Amino acid sequence: MRTGLIAVVGRPNVGKSTLVNLLVGAKISITSSKPQTTRDRILGVRTLADAQFVFADTPGFQTRHRSALNAAMNRTVTETLADMDAVVWVVEAMKYGEADEQVLRLLPKERPVILAVNKIDQVEDKAALLPFLEAMAKRFDFAAIVPVSALKPEDGDYLLEVLKPLLPEAAPMFEEDAITDRSERFLAAEILREKVFRLTGDEIPYAVAVTIEKFEEEPPLKAGAGRGLIRIAATIWIEREGHKPILLGRKGEKLKRIATEARQDMERLFGAKVFLDCWVKVKGGWTDNIGLLKRFGYG
Ligand SMILES: Nc1nc2c(ncn2[C@@H]2O[C@H](COP(=O)(O)OP(=O)(O)OP(=O)(O)O)[C@@H](O)[C@H]2O)c(=O)[nH]1
């Protein structure tokens, strides 16, 4: 049996979370087309007959904005890299820039690094891919270079096969059916945050946090009938009063849609009926306030 920790790193928006979800086989890490969706370190677990892969999805490495939130996120990336057995560095096919270069500088020399060249489904000129891969090969001594699309399950299976021999021989760290180290409470907050990100357009900046005030599971209606109803109460924190109408939408319709989509994702992931109650509250300047960051779980 092989078991190992694998960091998934890369600049914002290259598809790290989408790839981790594919490798794990469930949606444990939230994704969106906006950079900086992932804020925290989440472990994703996948167990095969002869190997257990423990993936650490990391926030996209950020240098542009210098808030306390970004500093905390960048620290998470550097700390994650320090105790890994292997690293998957994700770049986007045909797009290599300064932000990727900064991640390259962080790659450990003494651990195997696999380059995953993602979003190849978007490359129209396939002939241009080979020179791109060759240029990438010169930048670092990679254990392997794997072109992938994080939307294709067979690409995930192939990446697992490439990773397997790089893991040390060791007993599994998690139960066979575990998919993450995070609680359902945490996952519920993340799912709701994802819907806010996805459904509010660009008007609401990345300064949104979600806290869960209540997470209670009722006993099943009858024995053996699966899980009982889960009652969740959540608060969506925004920075400015002016963001409230954007989040609520006309007659509260936007918030209703956010809550409905979040509830559906939660039901799928938890395998239970969910009753979700959402509130919106304003707390100015939380992205720059260390105490509040801790409270929101980003400390
Ligand atoms: N076409 C295509 N889109 C992809 C692929 N992988 C990811 N995406 C999309 O790219 C966007 C960003 O994906 P994420 O997984 O959130 O990216 P991330 O690197 O985790 O982003 P951060 O959390 O900001 O660091 C989403 O809209 C994904 O659906 C891919 O292989 N092909």
PDBQT file of the ligand as one rigid body, heavy atoms in Angstrom, charges set to zero:
ROOT
HETATM    1  N1  LIG A 301     -12.639  24.319 -20.051  1.00  0.00    +0.000 N 
HETATM    2  C1  LIG A 301     -12.094  24.010 -18.874  1.00  0.00    +0.000 A 
HETATM    3  N2  LIG A 301     -12.367  24.755 -17.787  1.00  0.00    +0.000 NA
HETATM    4  C2  LIG A 301     -11.793  24.413 -16.620  1.00  0.00    +0.000 A 
HETATM    5  C3  LIG A 301     -10.919  23.295 -16.508  1.00  0.00    +0.000 A 
HETATM    6  N3  LIG A 301     -10.485  23.231 -15.220  1.00  0.00    +0.000 NA
HETATM    7  C4  LIG A 301     -11.078  24.239 -14.554  1.00  0.00    +0.000 A 
HETATM    8  N4  LIG A 301     -11.866  24.965 -15.396  1.00  0.00    +0.000 N 
HETATM    9  C5  LIG A 301     -12.651  26.174 -15.048  1.00  0.00    +0.000 C 
HETATM   10  O1  LIG A 301     -11.747  27.188 -14.614  1.00  0.00    +0.000 OA
HETATM   11  C6  LIG A 301     -12.321  28.003 -13.573  1.00  0.00    +0.000 C 
HETATM   12  C7  LIG A 301     -11.412  28.046 -12.349  1.00  0.00    +0.000 C 
HETATM   13  O2  LIG A 301     -11.377  26.767 -11.752  1.00  0.00    +0.000 OA
HETATM   14  P1  LIG A 301     -11.009  26.564 -10.192  1.00  0.00    +0.000 P 
HETATM   15  O3  LIG A 301     -10.921  25.097 -10.000  1.00  0.00    +0.000 OA
HETATM   16  O4  LIG A 301     -11.930  27.351  -9.326  1.00  0.00    +0.000 OA
HETATM   17  O5  LIG A 301      -9.583  27.234 -10.149  1.00  0.00    +0.000 OA
HETATM   18  P2  LIG A 301      -8.555  27.372  -8.918  1.00  0.00    +0.000 P 
HETATM   19  O6  LIG A 301      -7.208  27.265  -9.517  1.00  0.00    +0.000 OA
HETATM   20  O7  LIG A 301      -8.904  26.419  -7.834  1.00  0.00    +0.000 OA
HETATM   21  O8  LIG A 301      -8.855  28.850  -8.490  1.00  0.00    +0.000 OA
HETATM   22  P3  LIG A 301      -8.502  29.624  -7.093  1.00  0.00    +0.000 P 
HETATM   23  O9  LIG A 301      -9.439  29.074  -6.072  1.00  0.00    +0.000 OA
HETATM   24  O10 LIG A 301      -8.821  31.037  -7.459  1.00  0.00    +0.000 OA
HETATM   25  O11 LIG A 301      -7.077  29.431  -6.794  1.00  0.00    +0.000 OA
HETATM   26  C8  LIG A 301     -13.701  27.386 -13.302  1.00  0.00    +0.000 C 
HETATM   27  O12 LIG A 301     -14.652  28.140 -14.016  1.00  0.00    +0.000 OA
HETATM   28  C9  LIG A 301     -13.571  25.974 -13.865  1.00  0.00    +0.000 C 
HETATM   29  O13 LIG A 301     -14.810  25.422 -14.294  1.00  0.00    +0.000 OA
HETATM   30  C10 LIG A 301     -10.638  22.524 -17.705  1.00  0.00    +0.000 A 
HETATM   31  O14 LIG A 301      -9.887  21.553 -17.729  1.00  0.00    +0.000 OA
HETATM   32  N5  LIG A 301     -11.255  22.930 -18.840  1.00  0.00    +0.000 N 
ENDROOT
TORSDOF 0
